[in-house]
């Protein structure tokens, strides 16, 4: 908020008529202190009515809301920074997932060629290693697809999906089979 905006609000306060609809809501503005700093103030107005129904008096109450206002402004600034950071993260995830797909396709293709050409001709351990490599490449492809989906998460509507916990555990065990 600028000094001119503050002055405009205060000038408007002085021009309020007793029946003005804005008097029903608190008004927030800044006042410049003697030391040059600003104090945030919230003023509430109540229009009083005499016994004849004349609405000629306005009561007001003002309070210092500086601490809360500075916290609110800092929170708004951090929210903007977080939104910028999330946008950067989404862009990074999107670009990274696309950049990783082509080398992974090549690796997957050559693993499949190895399996097709030499499957059964090598010892069982070599076939097992080829299967591990193939499964690892498939898992990495799924992770890249998930990363790409994550990069689009704020652009699409979230939907609930039910899944089997047993299948999830089986997939987890497959993923860590080499370590086991």
Steps between C-alpha positions, in 0.01 A plus 500: 500500500633847417475823697252636246275195547511552878411870462212413267351259756531753781342775284211262425455441874446872550234511224283212622136576546314329785314268260802408290508121446879484547456583869380147564842345435830573679746705296875436505758767418842622604596805698850642490651532848726786612809282452404441133385142546149387418238367737215291362163597645157343474204727564144386565206739476159489664227742396287603794137600481318730735143448627356685197682266259762754400827332402741781561772364724775260408700317763830349399754275657850459364761245593860433407517191278861551390633169629223296336521704178878454468455127557225493237716692249797271567276196457371637169858557381606149601193359327602678178855365536363150558276529192802610292707215642224248426472630144878459459480149645217407264699628203809310613303179549337537159826570315694233693245230437499573128881512484531163677250315283710470182817354660281261698320388184838421345612301809170310508522423129855360528411293808208352309728432201748322731219290646360416156836415344681332790212387723554133587850492341670644807503347844193544724672771703554714188133456407408602854719814474335592170157458665609720794627766259178481298284528813715788628460683170122444512488634857705803396260564211211494748684739732558738211131483405414571865740796502335632186155455660627681810617792287142537375334458840396863545358513149266204534226402737596242762296183497472216749610159389464179697773238483589169655743527791606140430602595146690799636696276742572248221632780279712632786650156558579470129671838509726405790552138391866556412577644845318213672 
